[in-house]
Amino acid sequence: MSNEIKESQQDPIPTTQAAEGETESKYWGAVTVLETGPRYRISRVEVKPGHRMMTQVHYHRSEHWIVVSGTAKVVCNNQETLVMPNQSTYVPACTPHHVENPGVIPLVMIEVQNGDYLGDDDTVRLSDEEALTWK
């Protein structure tokens, strides 16, 4: 297996969000919405080995990621951190970030989104070059 992390240039924004209990498949894995409420959404996120999400920014929400299994390589505001099972990390609003799975087993995380607006149209996807100069 190559050590190269796979990233698609296109990760289209869905026109609707997954409802509670529904799983949305992505090129890099899957997201299952577990619970939603006013100002929060809790999801199970699975990232395939050797894959990553595109770098993105949200203006109206922050995210907390708790690793359940596997290893997460998190890049938040150009700072790289490895997050292991039973560890967590925080992604503030307006901060470029992505997560990748450098391991050989699926990465499973619980994601808690908090904010005034949780719509998927609050996701701005960035190239790695754009993320380096994001202000």
Secondary structure, 3 states (H helix, E strand, C coil): CCCCCECCCCCCCCCCCCCCCCEEEECCEEEEEEEEECCEEEEEEEECCCEECCEEEECCEEEEEEEEECCEEEEECCEEEEECCCCEEEECCCCCEEEECCCCCCEEEEEEEEECCCCHHHEEEECHHHHHCCC
